[in-house]
Amino acid sequence: MEEGYTYNDLINNINRLKTTYPFLELGSIGYTVLGRKIPYIRIGNGQKEVFYSGAFHANEWITAPVLMQFIEDYAGQYALNGYLNQFSAREIFNAVSLYVVPMVNPDGVDLVTGGLNTVGNPYKNAQIIAKNFPNIPFPNGWKANIDGVDLNLQFPAGWQQARQIKYAQGFDRPAPRDFVGDGPLVAREALAVYNFTLQHNFRLVITYHTQGKEIYWKFQNYNPIMSEFIGQQFSRVSGYRLAEVPYNSSFAGFKDWFIQDYNRPGYTIEAGIGQNPLPMQQFGDIYTDNFGILVLGLVL
Ligand SMILES: [Zn+2]
């Protein structure tokens, strides 16, 4: 078995936190291809709504425990009437409703982390998809959902451009990564994130990926108010570089769509450094680097 943080680990972690901190609100944004619930956790009850998400990409599963650790630390400080850096946890709690979807792609994560039975059909089907792409290691190079659709190329924001770029690179059918799907929002998990966003009024979104220690904040020529400033603050507290998205990755992502449709700050953070999947040994550094971002995302 590979090492990693599985869907089962996530569910256990969520249930444990709920027992300790009953003020957390739990729910689901929808279902995966394999019919599993995609959980969200809400902390805080303020007017301002903020959305953090992780593990859109299977082999970037380390982002899920990072977000869970933040919820745990925030809840702990709230219970103690303590602080998140210099900010009162209770003041944040009363001003902001934070929604967190730590694992957008549980089926894909379990393919990579060993959470899926290797003799079952879902695993075998993924193996068949991967055979067409022999240069991508299996399962460690897998980013897509279990059907071979890249969930961060599923959003209606330049999806046709993304399709053109990725098809030209040879990703013209289900693949371990970079297949845009047969249309925007055909993947259940992407549609669930989309609908969840429509049901809320998020002022700011952060979506966690690995790796590169970079912060992406732009989509095309959109320049939401405060977006660059907040990005600079994120960069300052994390040491991560505020960067331009490479052209070939600049379409059809969740943050692209959010910026396009809402004209509000949306960020993709490429946490950590190295080759995906990043080992659990990086968890501590990633969490330390990103704690300030996760706090500022609530108060800025
Ligand atoms: Zn990613």
Boltz pocket constraint, residues with backbone or C-beta under 6 A from the ligand:
constraints:
  - pocket:
      binder: B
      contacts: [[A, 56], [A, 57], [A, 60], [A, 152], [A, 208], [A, 209], [A, 210]]
      max_distance: 6.0
